[in-house]
């Protein structure tokens, strides 16, 4: 029981770290992502660099949640549990691609005299970041959230109300990301915001449960008819 309790706490902490670093990094990135002339300027880029470091921590935390939970959830669907681990690895890899694209903007600052070329390259790198942001914390996290919610619903390790958030939020953010990909609405819109909020609430509710209470005791399976239970 002690080992399982530790697993729950560690997994919950990974979820919290991932959420906090994602929000802070996005804020620190804004000077580089929102200003096309950022590469033409000078001065400190410490905020963007710190944002990149935090997103690396975010990627590591994504992997940490899957690796920590796998020994527990694999008993309730080993194929799906392995899929969850692979999905979190993919999510982390996509995030790191976005980090490299954003930090490349820092390297470009003041490197040449052809302003138009620098701005064109900068816009391409920002586009790479935007697509990784849509695919990693959008398409992939939608599948990952659904897989984990299904496994936790099967195992009864957390309350049904929490797994319901994942079962709804995962497909919702996945569908929303596909809609954004095909231009039905912008990523920064009420519909795009809705999917992200439901998944964020699911992860924070799960993290709170894991850290404060831990897993529920597994529900014993009923004995087959005619088989006497030991005294």
BADO-542928 format. One record per residue: y negated, x, z of N, C-alpha, C in turn; residue in three letters. Coordinates in steps of 0.05 Angstrom, whole numbers, plus 5000, padded with zeros to 4 digits. Example, Ala and Ser with C-alpha at 12.3 -4.5 7.8 and 13.67 -1.06 7.14 Angstrom:
2
  n.py  n.px  n.pz  ca.py  ca.px  ca.pz  c.py  c.px  c.pz   aa
  5114  5264  5156   5090   5246   5156  5066  5264  5156  ALA
  5045  5257  5142   5021   5273   5143  4999  5258  5157  SER
This chain:
231
  n.py  n.px  n.pz  ca.py  ca.px  ca.pz  c.py  c.px  c.pz   aa
  5024  5016  5000   5000   5000   5000  4975  5017  5000  UNK
  4975  5039  5015   4952   5057   5017  4945  5068  4990  UNK
  4966  5077  4975   4961   5088   4948  4949  5067  4929  UNK
  4959  5042  4931   4948   5021   4914  4919  5015  4921  UNK
  4913  5016  4947   4886   5011   4956  4867  5032  4945  UNK
  4876  5057  4946   4860   5079   4935  4855  5076  4905  UNK
  4877  5068  4891   4874   5063   4862  4854  5042  4856  UNK
  4854  5020  4871   4834   4999   4867  4806  5009  4871  UNK
  4801  5024  4893   4774   5034   4899  4765  5052  4877  UNK
  4782  5071  4869   4774   5090   4848  4767  5076  4822  UNK
  4784  5057  4814   4779   5042   4789  4753  5027  4791  UNK
  4748  5014  4814   4723   4999   4818  4698  5018  4816  UNK
  4700  5041  4828   4678   5061   4827  4673  5069  4798  UNK
  4694  5073  4782   4691   5081   4754  4676  5059  4739  UNK
  4683  5034  4744   4668   5012   4731  4639  5012  4738  UNK
  4632  5016  4763   4604   5017   4772  4589  5040  4759  UNK
  4602  5064  4760   4589   5087   4748  4584  5083  4718  UNK
  4603  5071  4704   4599   5066   4676  4576  5047  4671  UNK
  4573  5026  4687   4552   5007   4683  4524  5020  4689  UNK
  4523  5034  4711   4497   5046   4719  4488  5067  4699  UNK
  4506  5085  4691   4498   5106   4672  4490  5094  4645  UNK
  4504  5073  4636   4497   5060   4611  4468  5050  4611  UNK
  4461  5036  4632   4434   5024   4634  4412  5046  4635  UNK
  4417  5066  4652   4397   5087   4655  4394  5103  4630  UNK
  4417  5110  4617   4416   5126   4593  4401  5112  4570  UNK
  4405  5086  4568   4392   5071   4547  4362  5071  4550  UNK
  4353  5070  4575   4324   5071   4581  4313  5099  4575  UNK
  4327  5120  4582   4318   5147   4577  4318  5154  4547  UNK
  4335  5141  4532   4336   5146   4503  4313  5135  4487  UNK
  4299  5115  4498   4280   5099   4482  4259  5116  4467  UNK
  4248  5137  4479   4228   5152   4464  4239  5163  4437  UNK
  4265  5171  4437   4277   5182   4413  4286  5160  4394  UNK
  4294  5137  4405   4306   5116   4388  4286  5097  4376  UNK
  4263  5093  4390   4244   5073   4382  4221  5084  4366  UNK
  4217  5110  4365   4194   5122   4352  4204  5139  4329  UNK
  4199  5131  4304   4209   5146   4281  4196  5173  4279  UNK
  4172  5176  4291   4158   5202   4290  4165  5220  4314  UNK
  4185  5213  4329   4193   5229   4352  4199  5258  4344  UNK
  4212  5262  4321   4220   5289   4313  4195  5306  4305  UNK
  4172  5293  4300   4148   5308   4292  4132  5316  4316  UNK
  4139  5306  4339   4123   5312   4363  4132  5338  4377  UNK
  4120  5342  4399   4127   5365   4416  4127  5356  4445  UNK
  4134  5375  4462   4135   5368   4490  4163  5366  4501  UNK
  4165  5357  4525   4190   5356   4539  4209  5334  4527  UNK
  4234  5341  4526   4255   5322   4518  4275  5318  4540  UNK
  4266  5324  4565   4285   5324   4587  4298  5296  4591  UNK
  4282  5275  4588   4293   5248   4592  4316  5242  4572  UNK
  4312  5249  4547   4332   5244   4527  4357  5261  4533  UNK
  4353  5286  4541   4376   5303   4548  4392  5292  4572  UNK
  4377  5283  4592   4390   5271   4615  4405  5246  4607  UNK
  4393  5230  4589   4407   5206   4579  4433  5213  4565  UNK
  4432  5235  4550   4457   5244   4536  4478  5252  4556  UNK
  4470  5266  4577   4489   5274   4598  4501  5250  4612  UNK
  4484  5230  4617   4494   5206   4631  4513  5190  4613  UNK
  4509  5191  4587   4528   5177   4569  4555  5192  4567  UNK
  4554  5218  4571   4579   5232   4573  4594  5224  4598  UNK
  4579  5221  4620   4592   5211   4644  4602  5182  4640  UNK
  4587  5166  4625   4596   5139   4619  4623  5140  4604  UNK
  4625  5157  4584   4649   5159   4568  4673  5168  4586  UNK
  4668  5187  4604   4689   5196   4622  4697  5173  4641  UNK
  4678  5157  4649   4684   5135   4667  4701  5113  4653  UNK
  4695  5109  4627   4712   5090   4612  4741  5099  4612  UNK
  4745  5124  4607   4772   5135   4607  4784  5133  4635  UNK
  4767  5138  4655   4776   5138   4683  4787  5110  4691  UNK
  4773  5089  4683   4783   5062   4690  4811  5057  4679  UNK
  4815  5065  4654   4842   5060   4642  4864  5077  4654  UNK
  4858  5103  4658   4878   5121   4669  4886  5113  4698  UNK
  4866  5104  4713   4870   5096   4741  4887  5070  4742  UNK
  4880  5051  4725   4893   5025   4727  4921  5024  4713  UNK
  4925  5042  4695   4950   5041   4679  4976  5040  4696  UNK
  4979  5057  4717   5003   5055   4733  5008  5028  4746  UNK
  4986  5013  4750   4989   4987   4763  4995  4965  4743  UNK
  4980  4965  4721   4982   4943   4702  5005  4946  4683  UNK
  5016  4970  4680   5038   4973   4660  5063  4957  4667  UNK
  5066  4950  4692   5089   4935   4701  5088  4906  4691  UNK
  5065  4898  4681   5061   4870   4672  5057  4868  4642  UNK
  5063  4889  4628   5061   4890   4599  5054  4918  4590  UNK
  5075  4934  4587   5070   4963   4582  5056  4967  4555  UNK
  5063  4952  4535   5050   4955   4509  5020  4949  4510  UNK
  5013  4927  4524   4985   4919   4526  4970  4939  4544  UNK
  4984  4949  4565   4971   4969   4582  4965  4994  4567  UNK
  4984  5003  4551   4979   5027   4534  4957  5022  4514  UNK
  4956  4997  4503   4934   4990   4485  4907  4991  4499  UNK
  4907  4983  4524   4881   4985   4540  4873  5014  4543  UNK
  4891  5031  4549   4885   5060   4552  4874  5071  4526  UNK
  4888  5065  4504   4879   5075   4477  4852  5063  4470  UNK
  4848  5038  4477   4822   5025   4471  4799  5038  4486  UNK
  4804  5045  4511   4783   5058   4526  4778  5086  4516  UNK
  4799  5100  4507   4795   5126   4494  4778  5124  4469  UNK
  4783  5103  4453   4768   5099   4429  4739  5093  4436  UNK
  4735  5075  4455   4708   5068   4464  4692  5093  4472  UNK
  4705  5111  4488   4692   5135   4497  4685  5153  4474  UNK
  4704  5156  4454   4699   5173   4431  4675  5163  4415  UNK
  4673  5137  4411   4651   5126   4396  4624  5131  4411  UNK
  4625  5128  4437   4601   5133   4453  4592  5162  4450  UNK
  4610  5180  4450   4603   5209   4448  4591  5215  4420  UNK
  4601  5201  4399   4589   5205   4373  4560  5196  4374  UNK
  4554  5174  4387   4526   5165   4391  4509  5185  4406  UNK
  4522  5198  4426   4508   5218   4442  4500  5242  4424  UNK
  4519  5251  4408   4513   5274   4390  4491  5267  4371  UNK
  4491  5243  4360   4470   5235   4341  4443  5235  4355  UNK
  4442  5224  4379   4416   5223   4393  4406  5250  4401  UNK
  4423  5267  4412   4415   5294   4420  4407  5311  4396  UNK
  4417  5304  4373   4409   5319   4349  4380  5315  4343  UNK
  4369  5292  4351   4340   5287   4347  4324  5307  4363  UNK
  4334  5315  4386   4320   5335   4402  4319  5362  4388  UNK
  4342  5369  4376   4344   5394   4361  4325  5395  4337  UNK
  4320  5372  4325   4304   5371   4301  4274  5373  4307  UNK
  4266  5369  4331   4237   5369   4338  4224  5396  4331  UNK
  4204  5395  4314   4189   5419   4307  4204  5440  4292  UNK
  4224  5432  4277   4241   5452   4263  4232  5457  4234  UNK
  4213  5441  4223   4205   5445   4196  4178  5433  4190  UNK
  4169  5438  4165   4143   5429   4157  4144  5404  4140  UNK
  4168  5397  4130   4171   5374   4113  4175  5349  4130  UNK
  4152  5337  4136   4152   5314   4155  4169  5291  4144  UNK
  4167  5285  4119   4181   5262   4108  4212  5266  4110  UNK
  4220  5291  4104   4249   5296   4106  4259  5294  4135  UNK
  4243  5304  4154   4251   5302   4182  4253  5273  4191  UNK
  4233  5257  4183   4234   5229   4191  4257  5215  4179  UNK
  4264  5221  4154   4287   5209   4141  4313  5215  4155  UNK
  4316  5241  4162   4340   5249   4177  4341  5236  4204  UNK
  4318  5234  4217   4317   5222   4244  4325  5192  4242  UNK
  4316  5178  4222   4323   5150   4219  4353  5147  4215  UNK
  4365  5166  4200   4394   5165   4195  4409  5169  4221  UNK
  4400  5188  4238   4413   5193   4263  4410  5169  4282  UNK
  4387  5157  4282   4383   5133   4299  4402  5110  4289  UNK
  4405  5108  4263   4424   5088   4252  4452  5093  4261  UNK
  4460  5119  4262   4487   5126   4272  4489  5117  4301  UNK
  4469  5123  4317   4470   5114   4345  4472  5084  4348  UNK
  4456  5070  4332   4457   5040   4333  4484  5029  4326  UNK
  4497  5041  4306   4524   5031   4298  4545  5038  4320  UNK
  4542  5061  4332   4561   5068   4353  4557  5049  4377  UNK
  4532  5042  4382   4526   5024   4404  4538  4996  4399  UNK
  4538  4988  4374   4550   4962   4367  4580  4963  4368  UNK
  4592  4984  4358   4621   4986   4356  4634  4992  4384  UNK
  4624  5012  4398   4636   5020   4423  4632  4999  4445  UNK
  4607  4995  4455   4603   4975   4475  4601  4946  4464  UNK
  4612  4942  4440   4612   4916   4428  4640  4908  4419  UNK
  4647  4916  4395   4673   4909   4384  4696  4919  4402  UNK
  4696  4945  4408   4718   4956   4423  4720  4946  4452  UNK
  4697  4944  4465   4698   4935   4493  4706  4906  4494  UNK
  4701  4891  4473   4711   4863   4473  4741  4861  4474  UNK
  4754  4878  4457   4783   4878   4457  4794  4889  4484  UNK
  4781  4911  4494   4790   4922   4519  4788  4903  4543  UNK
  4766  4888  4544   4762   4869   4565  4783  4847  4565  UNK
  4789  4838  4541   4809   4817   4538  4837  4827  4546  UNK
  4844  4851  4538   4870   4862   4545  4873  4865  4575  UNK
  4853  4876  4588   4854   4879   4617  4855  4852  4632  UNK
  4839  4833  4622   4839   4807   4635  4866  4793  4633  UNK
  4879  4796  4609   4906   4784   4606  4926  4797  4625  UNK
  4925  4823  4628   4944   4837   4645  4939  4830  4674  UNK
  4914  4828  4682   4908   4820   4710  4914  4791  4716  UNK
  4912  4774  4695   4919   4746   4699  4950  4743  4703  UNK
  4965  4758  4687   4994   4758   4689  5003  4768  4717  UNK
  4990  4788  4727   4999   4801   4751  4989  4787  4777  UNK
  4969  4770  4774   4957   4756   4797  4945  4776  4818  UNK
  4937  4800  4808   4927   4821   4826  4898  4816  4835  UNK
  4884  4799  4819   4857   4791   4827  4854  4761  4823  UNK
  4834  4749  4835   4831   4720   4832  4827  4711  4803  UNK
  4836  4687  4797   4835   4676   4770  4807  4673  4760  UNK
  4788  4668  4778   4760   4665   4770  4749  4690  4758  UNK
  4758  4713  4768   4749   4739   4757  4762  4744  4730  UNK
  4788  4739  4728   4801   4744   4702  4790  4724  4681  UNK
  4781  4700  4689   4770   4681   4670  4745  4693  4656  UNK
  4729  4708  4672   4705   4720   4660  4713  4740  4638  UNK
  4734  4755  4642   4743   4774   4622  4755  4760  4598  UNK
  4770  4739  4603   4783   4724   4581  4762  4710  4563  UNK
  4740  4703  4575   4718   4690   4559  4700  4712  4548  UNK
  4692  4731  4565   4672   4751   4557  4682  4770  4535  UNK
  4708  4778  4536   4718   4796   4516  4716  4785  4488  UNK
  4729  4761  4482   4727   4749   4456  4698  4743  4448  UNK
  4681  4735  4468   4654   4728   4462  4638  4752  4452  UNK
  4640  4775  4466   4625   4798   4457  4637  4809  4431  UNK
  4663  4806  4426   4675   4815   4401  4664  4798  4378  UNK
  4665  4772  4381   4654   4754   4360  4625  4758  4355  UNK
  4610  4763  4377   4581   4768   4374  4576  4793  4359  UNK
  4591  4814  4365   4587   4840   4351  4594  4838  4321  UNK
  4614  4822  4315   4621   4818   4286  4598  4803  4272  UNK
  4587  4783  4287   4565   4767   4275  4541  4785  4270  UNK
  4535  4803  4289   4513   4822   4286  4518  4841  4263  UNK
  4543  4850  4260   4551   4869   4239  4545  4857  4211  UNK
  4550  4831  4209   4546   4817   4183  4518  4804  4181  UNK
  4500  4811  4199   4472   4803   4197  4466  4774  4204  UNK
  4484  4761  4219   4478   4733   4226  4456  4730  4246  UNK
  4453  4750  4263   4430   4752   4282  4428  4781  4291  UNK
  4405  4787  4304   4400   4815   4313  4415  4820  4339  UNK
  4420  4846  4343   4433   4854   4368  4416  4848  4392  UNK
  4390  4852  4389   4371   4844   4410  4362  4816  4405  UNK
  4378  4797  4414   4373   4768   4410  4388  4753  4433  UNK
  4380  4728  4438   4394   4713   4459  4424  4712  4456  UNK
  4434  4708  4431   4463   4707   4427  4476  4734  4432  UNK
  4463  4755  4422   4474   4782   4427  4474  4789  4457  UNK
  4453  4780  4471   4450   4785   4499  4471  4770  4515  UNK
  4479  4746  4506   4497   4729   4521  4524  4743  4525  UNK
  4535  4753  4503   4562   4766   4505  4561  4790  4523  UNK
  4540  4806  4520   4537   4830   4537  4536  4823  4567  UNK
  4522  4802  4573   4518   4794   4601  4545  4785  4613  UNK
  4560  4769  4598   4585   4758   4609  4604  4782  4614  UNK
  4606  4801  4596   4623   4824   4600  4613  4841  4624  UNK
  4587  4844  4626   4576   4859   4649  4583  4845  4675  UNK
  4580  4819  4676   4587   4804   4701  4617  4807  4707  UNK
  4634  4805  4686   4663   4809   4690  4669  4836  4702  UNK
  4657  4857  4691   4664   4884   4701  4653  4888  4730  UNK
  4629  4878  4735   4618   4881   4762  4633  4864  4783  UNK
  4641  4840  4775   4657   4823   4793  4684  4836  4799  UNK
  4696  4848  4778   4722   4861   4782  4718  4886  4800  UNK
  4697  4902  4794   4691   4926   4810  4687  4919  4840  UNK
  4672  4898  4845   4667   4889   4872  4693  4882  4886  UNK
  4710  4867  4872   4735   4859   4884  4753  4883  4890  UNK
  4754  4902  4871   4772   4925   4874  4762  4943  4897  UNK
  4736  4947  4899   4725   4965   4920  4726  4952  4948  UNK
  4719  4927  4950   4717   4914   4976  4743  4903  4986  UNK
  4759  4891  4969   4784   4878   4977  4809  4892  4967  UNK
  4808  4902  4943   4832   4914   4931  4848  4894  4916  UNK
  4872  4902  4908   4890   4884   4894  4902  4864  4913  UNK
  4909  4840  4903   4925   4821   4917  4954  4831  4919  UNK
  4968  4823  4939   4996   4829   4941  5010  4815  4918  UNK
  5029  4828  4904   5043   4816   4882  5057  4791  4891  UNK
  5056  4770  4874   5071   4745   4880  5100  4749  4875  UNK
  5117  4745  4896   5146   4749   4892  5157  4729  4873  UNK
  5176  4738  4856   5189   4721   4837  5210  4704  4851  UNK
  5213  4678  4843   5233   4662   4856  5261  4672  4851  UNK
  5278  4670  4870   5306   4679   4866  5321  4660  4847  UNK
  5339  4670  4831   5355   4653   4813  5371  4632  4830  UNK
  5376  4610  4817   5391   4589   4831  5418  4599  4839  UNK
  5426  4593  4864   5453   4600   4874  5454  4628  4885  UNK
  5432  4643  4885   5432   4669   4896  5418  4668  4924  UNK
  5431  4677  4944   5420   4676   4972  5402  4699  4976  UNK
  5378  4694  4988   5360   4715   4995  5370  4730  5020  UNK
  5365  4756  5022   5373   4771   5046  5358  4761  5070  UNK
  5372  4762  5093   5359   4752   5118  5339  4772  5127  UNK
